[in-house]
Amino acid sequence: MAALFSTLPFADKSSLMMMIMMTIGVLNVAVSVNNDHSSNNRETADVVSGNGSKPFPWDKMRLPKHVIPVHYDLLLHPNLTTLTFTGFARIEITVNQQTSSVILHSRHLQITRATIQRRMRNTHTEKEVMVLEYPPFEQIALLAAFPLHVGQNYTVSIEYSANLSESFHGFYKSTYRTEEGEVRVLASTQFEPTAARMAFPCFDEPSFKARFSIKIRREPKHLALSNMPIVKSVNVANWLVEDHFDVSVKMSTYLVAFIVSDFKSVSKMTTSGIKISVYTVPDKINQADYALDAAVKLLDFYENYFSIPYPLPKQDLAAIPDFQSGAMENWGLTTYRESSLLYDPEKSSASAKLWITMIIAHELAHQWFGNLVTMEWWNDLWLNEGFAKFMEYVSVSITHPDLKVEDYFLGKCFDAMEVDALNSSHPVSTPVEDPAQIQEMFDDVSYEKGACILNMLRDYLNADVFKAGLVQYLRKYSYQNTKNEDLWNSLAHTCPVGDTQESQLQGDGFCTRNQQTSSSAHWTRREILDVTTMMNTWTLQKGFPLVTATVKGKNVHLQQEHYMKGSDSSHSTGYLWHVPLTYITSKSDTVQRFLLTTKTDVLILPEEVEWIKFNVGMNGYYIVHYEDDGWDALISLLKENHTAISSNDRASLINNVFQLVSIGKLSISKALDLSLYLKLESQIMPVFQGMNELIPMYKLMEKRDMDDVENQLKGYIVNLFKDLIDKQSWNDEGSVSERMLRSSLLLFACARKYQPCVDKAEEYFMKWKESNGTLRLPNDVKTAVYAVGAQTIEGWDFLFSKYRLPWFNTERNQIEVALSISRNKDKLQWFELGSPSIAHMVIGVTNQYSTREQLAEVKEFFNSLEEKSSQLRCVQQAVETIEENIRWMDINFEKIKIWLQNNM
């Protein structure tokens, strides 16, 4: 699943605290109402609560392993008028431990009849059974009147009904408005992680893989889609059609999907004969071609890369009007937000093209990582999401080289580190049990950190060896479930190789280095390279290392420690990592390697150097502090000859220097000294990283009413990028990177009221408004133009009127940003419910708070909610972030003030 990590469309985010409370409150009330079966008068089977006269026969959140599903026959009939559906589930099971009950999942389903049938030779004994339910665990128990014997095959049959979900999970209602203004209804699914149980009773855990035969009843004007192709359609009545889908491959319940809609489609075949189709609402079918071409290229790439054929005859991509996540990898029927799939060449931005391509690459990678081979339990979600995120970059760099996706990968690692530096972070592999804990695993640590440590491992092993290990892993565990160690075991039979070094595979499956070279001292002592031990340091403990390098002549003294904000050395966790260091020096741009496995060590250089730069290309998930005059040497390099190192290396220096300020290793003046070189910078990642570090500094001041210093800092930042801003053309020419840089710079300049930018944007906005929105604006400057136009009440209202029109859907995100920048606080009460998740709402609202009063307000707010809400990880992260902001401002504000006085 592609998570949707987006910023909130609000300037005055404090006004949203009440909205969060209302949203959380609505969710809690909904759960309470839907669990209250006593008030429902519908006739049901013998369904009683587990705390009644018969005790519920199971007391654990996880299902027992003594009953295993083999095959599901599902019949579903959604009614898009009454917004209800009926269902019939027939589940073939095998028993590997004698029992008299079958425990499975069900949530908000009204069960009307349940039976268990014993199949013995030619006889079938079917008996109705009592159904117990235990809502806290979302489980039901079917109590058999006879024992279920080991090795016997049984069939469980359950008839039920339910309302189409009003949330974005389960089997839910979605709507859209046609260009003529007609509201149309469709039904779609989103089951990951634990919502298949809202559509049919099932063994709703990833390890209970089974085959699925699905039938959907629908009106003739609609079409039905599912994981597999339709094999036949039967007219049940003049007004009702029943579609029969082919039997699926063996898969987990969360990958099942079905849609009933009036969608239209376009299709193409891959080189291996797989039919690719893109489905969307009829009015937007002309926006489906880019996604179709991208999907064909990417599926061809993955089949070749993994050397494993895609196992289904088709792959559908469906754009759903109401969709909470970015996308979902349902096997054979991937689903997407419209903005994550539909591309209008006339209206969509360069960043939209990049985003859509990456999301499609992510979901199609899942067809192997996640679908073919699935994590055994949600604690190892990163095996799905980290790999899919990583493969986005591997695949798109080959299939769409013009997008230059490699430019953006290190930004994902910086995003992950921002969260991973907090005490409230968690290891990549973390124990989870209940649905709320599972849901919280879909975060930057599972996605971005997972991808970054895989990239680091590939760099360490080398791309070919890494790929061979992945193929071995996928082949060995196809249609099965895995844990962390299964992946490491597959990679343990490979050896890292360098340009001048030989590797040998030992009898125990580990590798040693033979050749003596000073650049890989640890590998020369025939030290065993244990991939499992190495990677466990990255997946089983939270956070990441700070490596301190102190140069003494030819000796580089190294020390590692846990980088953690808001803590000092007395609170050291004692964590150690196996850090695959890479470095270049003033004397050699050849990448050298050194494996740091202990707290301290010494690296010996062949000669003395003027500077040394570790973590080449930011391929490693660690940051580096250069002791003594190490930073001064690198700052001089940037000012005198910044292109001597790569743009990614420059971006990583910008990131690292400000992160070291946060923990007191460097002064803010040193970081600002480094930022001066940005006046020479023109590449997208260093510019973006410079803005990402500097802009939040004045945002913290905005919340403290420190106008003088705040305005000085804004002026400094604008002046840094002024020459680059002035060079930007107001059109859509150039590469994707150049276009994205243009869009960001112009938005920044206009938002900071840089007059040449504001004048140009005002001119464009007036012409666009006079044309009633029909004038075609260059896509890359729209956000800046809209942002300037939204500064007046009349302009804001005009933009908002266009936002609500269906033919402005491709520009909706750009208009949201512009509306949020308004200084008119009355306009900022508007809110589009359901766009970001609760977690990103909480963090987005609070991450610029920096006063003790704001901290007290946030704590009081969440403590007033029910206990579970206040214990959410996102709430802990929000509190930690505010505490860090307070500490940071207390230490650095006066220093910033003095530095600006001396350098402006």
N, C-alpha and C positions, 0 to 999 in steps of 0.2 A: 504494500500500500504506500502510495506517495503521500506523505503528510503535507499538509498545507501550512507552511511556516511563513506567515505574512504579518506585516505591521498593521496596527490598528488605524482606522481612518478617523483619527481625532487629534486635534492640537491640544485642547485642554482636557487631558485624560482624567484629571481628578473628577470631572463631572460624570464619569462612568461608574463610580463605585456603587451607586444605587442600582445601576443596570446589571452589574455583576450579581448583586444580591438578589435582584428580581429573577435573573436567569437561573441561578442556583436554586432559588426557592421554587420556581416553576418545575424544575427537574425533580426536586424532592417530592413535591405534591403529586406529580405525574406518577412517580414510582409508587407512592402510597396508595393512590386511587386504583392503579392497575393491579396492585397486589391484593386488593380488598374484594375477594370473590363472594363474600357473604352478602353483598348488596346486589349481586347479579341474579336475576330470576330465571336465566336461561336453563333449560333442562340439561343436565350433564350426567355422565356415568357415575359410578360410585366413587366419587372423588372426595377425599377427606383430607384435612390437614394432618401433617405428621405428628402434631402435638395433641391429637384427639384420642379416641379410645384405642386405636391401633398405633403403636409407635412407628415412626419412620425407620425402615430397616438399615439405614446407612447414615453415618455421622461425619463424613469428610467432604470437603469441598470438591476434591477430585473424585472422578467416578471409579468404581472398582474395576479390576482388570479381568474378572472371571466371566464376563459376557462380552463378546466381540462382534460388532456388526460386520457383515460381509457384503450385503447389497440392500439398497433402498429402492423401493418403488413408490414414487410420489405422484399424487394427483392434486393439483391446486386449481381453484376456481375463484379468481378475484372478481369482485363486482365493483366497477369503477363508478357506479352511481351511489350505492349504499356505503361504499368505502369499507367493505368487509370482505373476507374470503373464507371459503371452506376448504378443508384438506383431508386427504386420506393417505396415511403412511403405512406401508407394509415393509417391515425390516427383517431381513434374514439374518439370524444370529447363530454363532457357535458358542458352546459353553466349555470352558476349560477348568471349572471348579464348580462342584454341585452347589446349587442354590435354589431357592424358591421365590426369588424376586429378580426383576430386571430393573436396574436403576439407569435412568437417562435424563436428559435435560428437556425442560419445557418452560417457556416464559410467556405469560399472558395468553396462553392457548386454552380454550374451553373444550375439554375432552368430553365427547358424547358417548363414545363406546371404545372399548379396548379388549383385544383377545390375544391369546397365545396359542399357536398351532404347533403340534408336534408332528414332524414328518418322518414316518417310518415305512420304508419300502413303498408300497402302494396305498397305504392308509394315512389319513390325515385327521388328527383329532384337534378340533378347535374349541376352546372354552373361553367364555367371557371372564375377565379378571377385574378385581378391585384395583382402583388407582389411588395411591396416596400422593400427596404433593408436599413439598417443603420449599416454599417460596424464598427463604433466605439464601438457599444454595441453588435456586432455580432448577430444582430436581423433581422428578416424579418417580414413583416406584410402582411397578406392575406386580401384584401379588398373585402368583400362580397357585392353583389348587392342587398341583402336583409338583414334585421335585424336577428340576431341570438337570439332566444328567450330563456328565462330561463326555465330550465327543459327539453328542447328539446335535442335530440341526433343528432349529425352531424358527417360526415366523411370528413376529409381533405385528399386530394390525391395530391402528389407532385412527379413529375418526374424530375430527375436531373442527373448530371454527374460531375466528378471531377478527378483530378490527385491523385494517391496514394501519401500520404504525404512523403516527404523526411526527415522529422524530426522523432522523436520517439513518436509522439502523433497523435491521430486520427486513420484513417485507413491507415497504412503506409507500405512501402516496406522494407523488410529485406532480406539480402542475407547471404549465407554461402558458403564455399569452401569444396568440398568433398576431401577425401584422395587422389583421383586421380588428384585434381587440378581444377575440374569443378566448376564454379560459378553457384549456383542455387538461384532462387528468390522465396520468399514467401510473403504473405501479412498477417499482424497481426494488432491488435488494442491495443490502450492504451487510455482510455477515461477520467480517473480521472485526474484533477477535471472537466475540462470544454471542453473536446475535442470530445464528442459524436456528437456534432454539426458539426464536420468536416467529419463525415461519413453519417449522415442522418439528415434532419431537425427535430428538436425535442424541447421539453420543458426541457431544459438541466439544471435543478436545482434539488437538492436531494429530495425536497418535492413533486415533480410531479411524483409520483410512478405510474406505469402502467404495464400491461402484454405485452409480446412481442412474436409475431409469426415471425420467421425468415426463409427466404429461401436464399440459396447461390448457384450461378451458378459457375461451375468449369470445368476444363478439366478432363477427366477420369483418368489421371495419378496422379491427386492430390486428397487429402481428405479435407473435410471441417469440422470444429469444431465450436460449439457455446455453449451457456450456457446450453442448453437442449440436450437430445439425438435426433438423427435423427429418424423420424418416417417413412419416405419413400424417395426414390430417383427416379427421373424421367429423362429419356433420352430425352432431348429437341432436340438434334441432335446427329450425330455420334461422334462429337467432344465436346459435351457439356452435362453435367449432372446438374440437379437442385436438391439439397438436401433440404428437408423440415424438420425443427426441431420442436419438440413439443412446445406447448405454455408454456411460462415461468410463474413463480410465479410473484406476484406484486413486482416490484423493480424499483430503480432509474436508470436513463439513464447511469450514469457513470459506472454501473456494467455490461452493455451489452458488449459482446465480440464475435468475430469470427476470425477464422484463416483459410487460404487456403494454403496448403503446401504439401510436400511429407513425412511428419513425419511418424515414426514408433512408436509403443507403447507396453507397458507391462501393465497387469491389474491384480487386485485381488479384492475380495469382503470383505467388513467389516462384522462384526458379525450381523449387522442389515440389510445386503443385499444391501448396497450401492456399486456400482461398482467404484473402484478407478483405474485410468489409468494415466500413465506418458508418455508423448509424447516428442520426441526429433528427431533431424536429424538422419537419418539411421545409420551413422557411429558411433554414440555415444549411441546407445540404450543399450549397455552393461554397461553404467554408470547410468542407471535409477533404478536399483533394490533397492538401499538404500533409495532413496526418496519414492519409492512405499511402502516399509515396514513401513517407518516412518509415511507416510500419513494415512495408515490404522490404525495404533496404535493411532494416534492423533485424527482422526475423531471419533473413538470409545470412546476415552476419553471425548471429548467435548459433545457428545450425552449423556453420563452418567452424566457429571458434570452439564450441564445446564438442564438436565431432559426435553429436548425439542428435538424431532427427527430432524435430518437433512432433509429438506423438498424436496430435489431433488433426482432423481434416480441415479445420477452419479456425480462424482467429478473428473474432469480432471486437471492434472498439466502439463503445457507445457513449455519447455525450448526454449526460443526465442533467436536466435543468436545475434540480435541487440536489446538491451533492456536497457533503461536508468535507471529506478528505480531498486531496488533490486527485487521486485516482485509486483504483483497486484492481488487483491482479487475478480476479476470478479466471479459472482455467478455461481458455477458449472464448471468454466473454469479458474482456476487461472494460471497466466502467470509469468515467472521467467527469470532472467538472467541465462545463462547456468551455471555460477559459483555459483548460488544460489540454484541449483537443482541437478546437476549432480555430482556424487561421484565415483571416481575410487579407489577401495581399494588398488591398487598397487601404485598409484601415489599421491592421495590426502592427504593433511595434516590433523592433528588432529583438527586444527582450522577450516578447511573446513567442517569437519563433524559437528562440533558445529554450525557453521554459517548456513549450509543447514537445519539442524533440527530446529533451531530457526525460520528461515524464513518460513518454511512450517507451523510450529505451529502458526506463526503470521497470515498468510493468511487464514488458516482454522478457527482460532478464529474469523476472520472477517465474516465468513459465518453466525455467530450469531450477533456479535457486528459490525455493519456497514451495513450488508446486510439485515438481518431479521429486525433489529431495526437500523434506520439510523438517523444521526443528521439532524435537520430541515434545517440548513444552515451551511456554512463552518466555521463560527465563533466558532462552537462547534466541529470542526474536532477532537479534542482530545478525544471526546466520542468514536470515531472510533479507532484512532491510539494509544491513550494512553492505552485503554483497550486491544487492540491486542498485544501491546508491553508487557503489564503486564501479559497477559495470556500466552505469550511465556514461561515465567518462571514457572508459575503455572503448565502448562501442561507438559513441558519437564522434570521437576523435578520428575514427576510421571512416564511418559512413557519411559524416558531414564535416569534413575538415575545415570548411569555411567558417564554421561557428567557433572554432578555437576554444573548445570547452576546457582544455588544460589550463587556460587563463583563470578559471574560476574555482578550480578544485581546492586550492589552499584556503580560499575564503570559507569553504565549508569546514575546514579544520579549525580555523579561527572561531567560527560560530560554535563548534563543539567545545572548544577550550573555554569559551566564555561561561558555559554551564558547568563544565567539568572542573573548573577551578573552585567551585563552591563546595562547602562541606556537605551540603545537601545533595550532591551528585551521587551517582551510583555506578557500580561496575557495569561494564558492557553486558556481562552475564550476571543476572540478579534474581534471587528467589522471588517468585510472585505466586499468589494463590487466587485471590478473588478477582472478579471482573474489573473493579476499579483500579487495582494494582496493575493488572494486565494492560489496561488502557493507558496508564502512565508510562509504560515502556516505549510507546510510540513517540520518542523524543529525539533531540539532537544527539544524545549519547548512542542510542541504538543505530541511528541512521548515519549521521556525519562522522562520529568517532569510529563507528564500525568500519566505514569506508576508508577513513584515514589510516587506521592501523593495518588494513589489508593492503593499501597502497605502499605503506612502509615495508610490509613483509615482501611484497612483490619486488620492490627496489632492492631488498636485502638478498632474496633468493635469485633474482633475475627473472625477467618476464616469461621466458620460455619454460623455465623450471617451474615457476609458479603456475602457469597455465596447465602444464602436464599434471601437476598435483590436483588441480581443480577438476580436470577431466576424469582423473582416476576416482576422485571423491564422488562425482555425479554418477559415474557408471556403477560404482560399487553399491551405492545407496539409492538407486532409482526406485521410486514408489515406496520408499521407506522413510523412517524418521531418524534424526541424528542429534548428537550432542556436540558441544565444543570439541571434545577430544577426538571425535571421528574425523573432523577436518584436519586437525593437527597430525593425526596418524597417517592420513593420506599424503600430507606434505612432508612427513618425516622421512620418507623414502626418496627425497630429492636433496640435492646439495647446492648451496650457493656457489656461484662461479663468478670470477672476475676476469678482467682482460689478461692478467698475467699470472693468474693463480690456478692451480689444479685442485680438484676436490675428490675425495674418495668416500664411497659409501661403505661404512663399517658393517660387520655381520649383524649387529643389533639394529641396523636401520638408521643410525645416526651418521653425521658427516664430520670429517676432520679436514683441516687444511694442511698441506705439506710444504709448499714453497716458502722459504724465508723471505719476508719483506717487512720493512720497518713500518709500512702503512697499515699492517694488519697483525700487530704483535700478538694478539690473543689467539688468532687462528694459526700462528706458526708454532705454537707449543702443543700441537695435536690435541687441542682442547675440543671435546665433543660439542657439536652444535645440536642442541636438543630443541627442536621447533616447539614442542609441547611446553616445555619449561619456559622458554622465551615468551611465547604468546600468552601463557597463563598470567604472566606479570602485567600484560596489557588488558586482559579480559576479566580477570577475577579480582582486581583491585581498582578502586575508582581513581580518578585524577590522572596526572601525567607528570613526568619529571622536569625539573629545572636543572640543567647542566651548567655548572660554572667552570669556565676555562681561564686559567691563569698562566700566561706565557713567561717562562724564565729561560732566556736563551733559546736553546733548541728543545727544551723540555716544556711540555704543556701539561700542567697539573689539572686534573679533572675531578669534579665532585658532583654527585647527583643528590637531589632532595625532592621531596613532594612539593610541587608548586600548589599553594592553596591561599586564596585571598582571605583576609580577616583573621589570619593566624600568625603566630610567631614561632620561633624555633623550639620554644618550650612545649609546643603542642604538636611536635613532629609525629607523623604516623609511623615512621620507620619503614615505609614502603621502599622497595628497591625494584628497579626495572632492568631488563636486559635491553640496553639502548644501542641500536645499530647506528653509531655516529658516522656521518660523512662530513668531509671538509675540503676546502680549497684554501690556497694561501696566495700571498703576493708573488711568490716565486713559481707557483704551478696552478693552472686551472684544471688539471686532471683531478677527478674526484677520488679522494682517498677514503679508506674505511677503517673503523676501529670499534670493536664491540665492547661496550662498557657494561660489566655485570656486577661490579662491586660499588660500594659507596664512593671510594676514591681510587684513582689510578693515575698513571703518568704515560703520556704519549710522547715519543721521541721523534722529532722532525729531522730530516737529513741536513738541514741548514737553518740558520736563523731567518725569520721573516718579519716584514713590516706589519702585516695583519693576517689574521686567520678568520675564516668564515665557516662556521659549522652549520649543519642541517641544510645541505645544498639543495636548492629548489624547494625547500620546505617539504621534502618527502618524508620526514620523520615527524612523529607526533610528540614533540618536546620543544621547549624553548631554551635559549642559551643566554647566559650572562658572561660578558667579557670583563674580567677583573682588571685592576690597575688601569693602564692606559689603553686597554683593548677597545673600549667603545670610542675613545678619542680617535684612534687610528681609523676605525670604520667610518666615523662621521667625516673625517678629513677625506677619506676615499670618496664618499658620496658627494661631497661638495666639489671635489677636484675632477673626478672621473667616474660618475655614478654608473655608467654603462659597462664598467669593468666587471661587474657582477650582474646576474640576470635580474629581470624585473621581479620574478618571484622571490629571489634572495633579498631584493630591496624591500619588497612588501613584508617579508618575514622580519627584517630588522626593524621596520616601523612598528609592527605588532609587538615584537619582543621588548623593545625599549619602553613602551608604555605599560606593558604588563609588569615589568620590573619596578616601575614607579609605584604600582598598586601594592606591592609587598615591601616597599621600602628599600629595595636593593639599589635604586638609582633615584636621583632627584628629578623633579618635573622639569627643571631647567635643562638638564641633560637631554631629556626626550624632546623638548622644544628646540634645543640646539640642532638636533638631528632633523627635525621637521623643516628647518630652513631650506634644506636642499630641494624640497618639493617644488620650489619655484622653477627648477630645471626639469622636472618630471613630466612625461607625456604618456606613459604607458598606463593602461587601465587599472591593473591590480595595485601598484603602489599608490596611484591617485585615490582609488577607492579606499584603500587601507588608511591613507592619511586622513581622508574625510571621516572615516569610521572612528578614528581615534580622537580627532579634534572637535568634531561637531557635538558629541555627547558632553564635552567639557562645558560649552556654553549653555547646553540644555539644562545641566545641573544648576547653573547660575540663574537661568530663567525662573526656576522654581523657588529661588531665594530672593528675587527682586534686587539683584546686584547689577543694576543697569550699566554703570560706568565701565566696569571691568568686562562685563558681558559684551558690550558694544565694541570695546577695544579688541577683544578676542575675535569677534565676528569680523571686524575689519582686517585683522591679521590673516585670518583664513581666506577671506576673499582676495586679499592682496597676493597670497601665496599662489592662487590658481588664476589670477586675473589674466595673465598672458595666454594661458591655455583656454580660458573662457572666451577671450576676444578672438581667438583663432577659429572658434566653432562656427560652422555654416548653419543656416536655418533651413536644412533640407534633409533628405533621407539617404544621402550618398555615403559610400564607404563600407568597410567591413562591419560585421555585427559588433565587434568590440569597439570600433570607432563610433558606431551609432549609439551604443549603450553609454559610452563615455559622454558623448554629446548630450544625450537626454538627461543624465544625472547632473552634469555641470550646469546646464541651463536652468534646470529646476532649482539647484542650489543657489545660483546667482540671483534668480528672480525672487526666490523666497527670502534671500538676504538683502533684497532691495538694491542690488547693483544696478544703477540707473540705466546704462545702455541696454541691459537685458530687459528691464521692466518696460522701457519705451518700446522696444521691438515687440514684446509680448502683448502689450496693450493695443498696439496697432493691429496685430493679427486677431486678437479677441474681438475688437470692435467690428472688423470686417466679417468675421465668422458669425457674430451675433446678428449683424444686419442681414445676413443671408439666411437667418433662422436656422443656423446649424448645417446648411447644405454645402457651404464652402469647404473644399477639401484642404485640411491643414496637413503639413508634413507630420508624419506619425511620430517622429523622434522629438518634436518640440511641443506636442499637444499638452503634456502634463504641465510644462512651464507656462504655456499660454493660458490654460484653464486655471492654474494657480493664481496668476495675476488677475484674471477676470473675476475670480471668486472673492476678491478683497472688497468688492462693493456688494451691497444687499441685492441690488438689481441683477448683477452678474451671477451671484450665488444662486438666486432663485431660477435664473435662466438655465444654468448648468444642471440644477436639480431636476428641472422639468425634462431635460433631455436624458438624464440618467435613468428615468423611469420608462423610457420608450424602448421597445424591443430591438429596434435597429441600431441602437447605441450600445448593444451588449458587448461588442469587442473593445469599447473604450471605457467600460464601466470602472475598471480598476484605476485608470488614469483620472477619471472624474472624481472617484472617491478620495484620492490623494489630494486633489485640488480643493474639494469641499472641506476637507479636514484642516487645511492651512488657514482657513478664515479666522480673522481676529474677532469676528462677531460671535460672542459666546452664546447668544440665543440660537444661532444656527447649529451649534455643536451638540445640541441635545438629540438630534436625529441619529437613529441607530438601526443598522440592518441586522436583525437577530439571526443568529445561526451561521454567520460568515466565519469568524475565527472560533476555535475551540475555547473552552473555559480556561485552559492552561495558558494559552497565548493571550487571552483577554486579561488575565490577572497580571502576567508578567509585563505585557505591553502597557497597561495602565500605570504600573508602579515603578518601572525601571529607571525613571528620571527623578524620583523623590530623593531628597537629600537632607531633610531636616528631621529632628527628633519628634516634632509635632506630627509630621506625616507618618513616621514610623509608628507612633502611638495610635494614630488613626487607623492604620492598616491592621495592626495587631488587634485592636478593639473590634474592628469590623469582622475579621475572620473568627475571632473567639466567640462572637455572638451567634455564629452559625452553629449548626449541629457539629458534633465532634469530628466526624469523618471529613467534613469540608475543610476544617482548620488543619487537618493532618495531610492534606494533599501536598505532594512534593512541590508543585508549582507555588503553593503558598509559602513553604519553607524557603524556596529560592527567592521569592519576592522579598521576604523579610531580610534574608541574608544580603541581597543586592542593595536594599535601602541602607542597611547598617554599613555596608562597604562604601556606599556613596557618601554617607555622613563622615566616616573616617577619612576618606579621600579628600573631601572638601576641607575638613578641619586642618589637614596637613598641608595641602597644596595651594589653597586659594591665595594666600599672601605671596607665595613664591611666584605664582602665575602673574599676579599684579606687578611685582617688581620686574620680572623678566620682560613683560610687555612694555613697561616704561623704558627699559634699557634697549629694546630691539625694534621699537616702532618708529 
